[in-house]
């Protein structure tokens, strides 16, 4: 039977330690033993092909030495395929005679036939069973894909099977193939369902969190529970200084990057060397590190998204060296999902930092401008008083002074807007707010804008509810909200147009709707309406004076009060701004 020296276990391995379930291992062992018994053989074994390009013995029956040497043993898949290709075809069986198999002696288990009733010198008989003879039956699924191999060895009579034995073996091999493949498929489906559920739990509980530290910890907890492992670690490349890494950590980092490039996981244990990913020296470093930590095996999963590897997920088992193909596949899926979640969390973190910096910059600018503007205003008042006492002051001087005054007041308004924006970092504390009737405030605002509207023949109609529309808020915040919305509606209406302002008290909310029939807003620009300093590219809108802060302040006030603002608009058809605020709790 196939065997790779130096990788075998040193004692018989109980089926419960197999990467496959104990029930499956027992079932495969029973089927193989029945086939061996029917054909007159003492030893039987089943080996399965793994996604890691290896053939693993999962169960061995009939000889304690064979079980000790072979259970859990690994043979590279190319070697196993060479055996099958060179073998003679006996129906569903494959026989590789001694003279062909001896070239692969390093990969063949040779047992002793002593005590089995065989001839004292079996090799003297022309049909004697030779030490390197291999008799096997490939396991194939319904599509003909190779799943594993059933082996039999050490015939009781010491002879190669004759025609009758071959017939019995072939019949049992065909039945064994059907039964084993069905059992394997059932086990794989069961394991896929279990691990898919575990992976979903990881994604559901971990990726919803945009806090990177909590995301990592939640992932660790979920993987430990879902994959039944002894320890889990997550290392993110951006948080590591390569110069400070020890040899073990450096090797695992390099391995993660290779795994992401090849889109696979790496299994490292005394049985598995990840040959396509690791050199013998690199494997030795990782294996020594495992032993120092008291671990038997490692499943390394790369984390990434697109072409970028962002880290690695390490799963450790203290007493088991086995990892199923289903576990490896589920872990790789988690690596993709967690990699995207890490990038999302980092993007959110950067956005938060940028927003905080922007707020700090706005507040600093506003405060730095406030004092100089106050000084300019004071000096302007003094200059106007001084010139008023001079009867010969020309009209040009007076016009210039009025221009300076308008510019100063404009800058004062901008500074006030900036300071307002800087205040709205967090949601309002309900305990610090008092109820105010939005209807009363609305009437005052519309009266204040009457001059601006009348100058262009624009009629502003207010529709109020029969009861009070109370909102818990700072009155100055509500005033800024209403002023900005109604003044914008007037500003962007056509001369002679109409603006309708509807207020509804619909407990537990208050709804303010401002409707104009003006120039409207392009759908592409509606996504950016509430950004600070954003100005429309529409020439009709750009021709109107403004700083791009009004709607940003409206949005901040609404968010500050726990409400929502919606926009419906189309170019040339006007706009509808709808603000929904929580009603007063009084």
MOGIKA-V817177 format. One line per field, one symbol per residue. psi: psi as a letter, one per 30 degrees, with the letter a starting at -180 (. if undefined). A space follows every 10 residues. Layout:
# MOGIKA-V817177
psi=???
This chain:
# MOGIKA-V817177
psi=lkkjkffllf lkkkffflfl leeeeeeeee eeeeeeeefh lekllkkkkl fghlkkkfkk kfkeeeeeee kfkkkkeeee eeeeeflkji bflkkjlefe fffgefgkkj lkgkggglke ifffkfgkjl egkkkljkjk afggkkeakk kklikegglk kaeeeeeeee eeeeeeeeee eeeeeeeeee eeeeeeeeee eeeefeffkg jeeeeeeeee eeeeefghlf kkkkkkefgk jeffkleeee eeeeeeeeee efhllkkkaf fkghfffkle eeeeeeeeee eefglflkjk kkklkbfkkf akkkkkkegk gkkleeeeee eeeeeeeeee eeeeeeeeee eeeeeeeeee eeeeeeeefe eeeeeeeeee eeeeeefffj fgkleeeeee eeeeeeeeee eeeeeeeeee effielllje fgllkkjfee eeeeeeefge eeeefggkkj kkjllflkik kjlkeeeeee eeeeeeeeee egllkgakkk jkkkjikglk kkkkklhbfl kkeffffgeg kkgkkkfkee effkllfgfe feeeeeeeee ggakklkklk kffaljkkkj kklkf.
